[in-house]
Amino acid sequence: MIDTTPRPSVLFVCVHNAGRSQMAAAYATHLSAGAVEVRSAGSAPAESINPAVREAMLEEGIDISAEKPKILTTEAVQASDVVITMGCGDTCPFYPGKRYLDWTLDDPAGQGVGAVRPIRDEIKRRVTVLLEELGVPTVDLH
């Protein structure tokens, strides 16, 4: 029997798409074991992933070094069921029928890995709660 249930889709948005949204997207992908369609984007994308963020995620066994910051597009918002913003303010387009959440989190830009760890851990906690709300079973990373 083939499962034809549509996967929920989530878009994580922050300013540079180099830290918070990348961590959230990586956790959503890994913790849901691919049961959620995950996107991430930034309103003003950086050139590359924040090195301290990459290191903090490697400590969790998740390698995001191949990820590239992407520009936020109207299409990405339209294609997503849930849009989670993290400090991008009014730059995220609003569409009726989408679920919007605004997560207030410290910006890891310019921070060392020691300062990034608590941000990472809070993102993991919030992603876990989100997946539970979406009815998606989670897997343990370790």
N, C-alpha and C positions, 0 to 999 in steps of 0.2 A: 504494500500500500504506500503510495507516494503522499507525503505531507504537502498539501497545497495551501496551508495557512500562510498568509503573507508575513514576512518578517517585519517587526517594527523597525523604523529608521530614526536615527538620532543624529543631529548636527551639533557639534561643539564649536563655539565661536569665541575667540578672544582677539585682541588687537593684532599681535604679531604672528599668531599661529606657530609659535616656536616653543611654547612652554605648557601653559595650563590646558589649552584645548588639545594639544598633542598627547599629554598625559591622560586626559579623560578619554580620548578616542582609543588609545592603546589599552587602557583598562576595560573599556566597554567591549572591545574586540576580544580580548583574552578572557575576561571573566564570563562572557556569554558564550564562549567557544564558537563564535561566528553566528549565533542565533539572532543577532541584531545587525542591521545594516548601519554602518558607522561612517560619518563624514566629519571632517574638521576643516576650519577655514579661519582666516583673519581679515579684519577690516583694512589693515595695513601690514601685509605679511613681511616678515624678516627674510634675510637671505638664506638662513639655515636654522636648524634646531639649536636651542640653547644647550651648550655643552654640559652645564651642571644638571639640566633636566635629563639629558641623555644618560649621564652617569647615575643619577638617582633612579631612573627606570631600570637600568642594567642591574642595580642592586635587587630589584624585584624579579629579575630574570626576563625582562622585556627589553628587546633591542629596538629602539626607534631611530637608529642612526640612518636608515635608508629613507625616512620620511622627509618630505620637503614642505615648507610652509606654502599654503595655497590662499588665493584671494577669495573672499566671500562673494558668492554669486547668488543672484535671485533664484536660479535654477536649483541650487543646493538647498535653499530654504523651502522652495516649493515641493521638492522631492522628499522632505523629511517630515515625520510625524511629530517629533519633539525637537525644539530648538533651545539649546542651552547657551546662554551668553555669559561671558566672564569678563566684564569690564570693557565691553565695546560700545556701551551707551546706546545712542540712537542710530548708530550706523547699520544695525541689523534690520533688513526689511521685514515688515509685519504683514502676515497673511492670515485672514480669518480661518478658523478651523485647525490651526496649528497650536500645539501646546508649547508655551514659552516658559522657561525658568531662567532666572538670573542668579547665578552663583557668585557671591562676593568672596573673592579669594585674593590673597596677596599675589602680586606679580613677581615671578621668579627672575625677571630680566635683571641682569647685573649682579645676581646673587650667587653665592657659592653653594655647593651641594648640601652643606649643613643647613642652610636656610631653605633649600628647596624640599628637603625631606618632609617637614611638617605640611607643606602645601600638597605634596604628592600624596601623603597619607590621608589628608582630608578629601582630596579628589577621589581616591580609591573608595573611601567610605560613602561619598555621595553617589558615585557610579553604582556601587552595590545596592544602595537604597533605590535608585532609579530602576535598575534591572528588576528588583523585587516588585516595584510598582507596575512595571510592564509585564509581569508574569513570566519573566525569563529566568530559568534556573542558572545559578552561577557555579563555576568550577573553582577549586582552590588552585592558586598559582604555585604553591610549593609542595 
